[in-house]
Amino acid sequence: MRIGYGWDSHAFQAGVPLILGGLPFDHPQGLAGHSDGDVLLHALTDALLGAVAAGDIGTFFPPGDPRWKNADSALFLQTALEEVEHAGYKISNVDTTLILAAPKIGPVAEKLRERVAELLAIDPGCVGIKAKTPEGLHQDDVAVAHAVVLLEKFEEGGALEQMAAVAEPQKQMDDVVRKLVDRTTEPVRKPVFNTDDIT
Ligand SMILES: [Zn+2]
């Protein structure tokens, strides 16, 4: 099992489309950033990378790189998922908290949960989306996201691993039998000499 944690923040900016968790929102302000500013996917990406000690989002996608200008953050998440898979893990569940003054997340929370689950290729029942307003923080112009992920070893105790556990002793036994058979069937070398020479 592995645990990962990530968080991110982006400032609201007028005239920018708002995208959260890969979902476009009808809102007068979006999140400023080099990419599409999807604060939720950035926090999730960092949590996934952190869980397998693979660095952070900036390691893979430096903010100064023109290739990631206005980039779809689902691409960042996809890269993190590949790192998780490469390390031999799969997602058990994720939990997230969004902190923002507006828009209200409640009415679209279910849709958001389904979209994030789709991007992570897991069941929506394994995705937690919670939203809070920044009470007392005086940060109404900022969106913050926190994310935790739990990973489990791929096929841990699963069918493939069980097959491998059975196959290994069988393979060792086959090797022993093969060696015994080789020994008994090895042609016996007779000493080669000419008896005439011994006189
Ligand atoms: Zn970000």
Boltz pocket constraint, residues with backbone or C-beta under 6 A from the ligand:
constraints:
  - pocket:
      binder: B
      contacts: [[A, 8], [A, 9], [A, 10], [A, 33], [A, 37], [A, 38], [A, 39], [A, 42]]
      max_distance: 6.0
